């Protein structure tokens, strides 16, 4: 069974940057989409970046992170990244990566029910 391992979390000050990595233990066949989600204490899990696989991958971000977060992938390394710039206190959460093998539209790329494999999460804390 494929495993996803996130890394790169940590404690930073507001305005700083972090890059998260999500490494798959093996090449994931049939992956339709990969996404990053986050969950803060007492809040529901929310999608923050998603990418549909393909020659011209489509990316989608919610308004809360658009322009600050960038998702990318390295197929040769079976790794997906989340570049986070200009971090804010409200970005504090546990960040998870996930892969989905079911077909979905770009509108569904940030819906957690569309994903079937999840990593264990990495903590991101933004504080002054």
C-alpha positions as CSV (number, residue, x, y, z in Angstrom):
1,X,0.0,0.0,0.0
2,X,1.3,3.4,-0.9
3,X,2.3,5.6,2.0
4,X,2.5,9.4,1.9
5,X,5.0,11.2,4.2
6,X,4.9,14.9,4.8
7,X,7.8,17.0,6.0
8,X,8.9,20.6,6.2
9,X,6.6,21.9,8.9
10,X,7.9,24.1,11.7
11,X,7.5,27.3,13.6
12,X,7.9,30.6,11.7
13,X,7.0,34.2,12.2
14,X,4.3,36.0,10.3
15,X,5.5,37.0,6.8
16,X,8.0,34.2,6.5
17,X,7.9,31.2,4.2
18,X,7.9,27.4,4.4
19,X,7.9,24.6,1.9
20,X,6.2,21.4,2.7
21,X,7.0,18.1,0.9
22,X,4.9,15.0,0.4
23,X,6.8,12.0,-0.6
24,X,5.1,8.8,-1.9
25,X,6.7,5.5,-1.0
26,X,6.2,4.4,-4.6
27,X,4.9,5.6,-7.9
28,X,1.1,6.0,-7.5
29,X,-0.6,4.5,-10.5
30,X,-3.9,6.0,-11.5
31,X,-3.7,9.1,-9.3
32,X,-6.1,11.6,-10.6
33,X,-5.4,14.4,-8.2
34,X,-3.2,15.4,-5.3
35,X,-4.0,18.0,-2.7
36,X,-2.9,19.6,0.5
37,X,-5.4,20.0,3.4
38,X,-5.0,21.6,6.8
39,X,-6.8,21.3,10.1
40,X,-6.5,23.8,12.9
41,X,-7.6,23.0,16.5
42,X,-11.4,23.1,16.8
43,X,-11.9,23.6,13.0
44,X,-12.9,21.4,10.1
45,X,-10.3,20.2,7.7
46,X,-10.0,22.5,4.6
47,X,-8.4,22.1,1.3
48,X,-5.7,24.7,0.6
49,X,-4.2,23.5,-2.8
50,X,-5.0,20.9,-5.3
51,X,-3.5,19.7,-8.6
52,X,-5.1,17.5,-11.2
53,X,-2.7,15.2,-12.9
54,X,-2.0,15.4,-16.6
55,X,0.2,17.0,-19.2
56,X,-1.2,20.4,-18.4
57,X,-2.1,20.1,-14.7
58,X,-4.8,22.3,-13.4
59,X,-4.2,23.9,-10.0
60,X,-6.8,25.3,-7.6
61,X,-6.6,27.3,-4.4
62,X,-9.2,28.8,-2.1
63,X,-9.3,32.6,-1.7
64,X,-7.7,32.4,1.7
65,X,-4.4,31.2,0.3
66,X,-4.5,32.2,-3.3
67,X,-1.4,34.2,-4.3
68,X,0.5,33.0,-1.3
69,X,0.5,29.2,-1.7
70,X,1.8,27.2,-4.7
71,X,1.4,23.5,-5.2
72,X,3.9,21.7,-7.5
73,X,5.0,18.2,-8.2
74,X,8.1,16.2,-9.2
75,X,6.9,13.1,-10.8
76,X,10.4,11.6,-11.0
77,X,10.7,11.9,-7.2
78,X,7.1,10.9,-6.5
79,X,6.9,14.1,-4.5
80,X,4.4,17.0,-4.2
81,X,5.3,20.3,-2.7
82,X,3.5,23.2,-1.1
83,X,5.3,26.5,-1.1
84,X,3.8,28.8,1.4
85,X,4.8,32.5,1.4
86,X,3.7,35.4,3.5
87,X,2.5,33.1,6.2
88,X,-0.2,34.4,8.6
89,X,-1.1,33.4,12.2
90,X,-4.3,31.9,10.8
91,X,-2.3,29.5,8.7
92,X,-1.3,27.6,11.8
93,X,-2.6,24.0,11.5
94,X,-1.6,20.4,10.8
95,X,-1.1,20.1,7.0
96,X,-1.9,16.8,5.3
97,X,-1.3,15.7,1.7
98,X,-3.6,13.3,0.0
99,X,-4.0,11.5,-3.3
100,X,-7.2,10.6,-5.1
101,X,-7.8,8.0,-7.8
102,X,-11.4,8.9,-8.6
103,X,-12.3,11.2,-11.4
104,X,-13.2,14.6,-10.2
105,X,-13.7,18.1,-11.6
106,X,-11.6,21.0,-10.7
107,X,-14.4,22.1,-8.4
108,X,-14.0,18.9,-6.4
109,X,-10.3,19.0,-6.1
110,X,-10.4,20.5,-2.6
111,X,-13.1,18.2,-1.2
112,X,-11.6,15.7,1.2
113,X,-14.1,13.0,0.4
114,X,-12.6,12.7,-3.1
115,X,-9.3,11.4,-1.6
116,X,-8.4,7.9,-0.5
117,X,-4.8,8.0,0.6
118,X,-3.6,10.4,3.3
119,X,-0.3,11.2,5.0
120,X,0.2,11.6,8.8
121,X,0.4,15.4,8.7
122,X,3.1,18.0,9.5
123,X,2.6,20.8,12.0
124,X,2.9,24.4,10.8
125,X,2.9,27.1,13.5
126,X,3.0,30.8,12.7
127,X,3.6,33.1,15.6
128,X,5.4,36.2,16.6
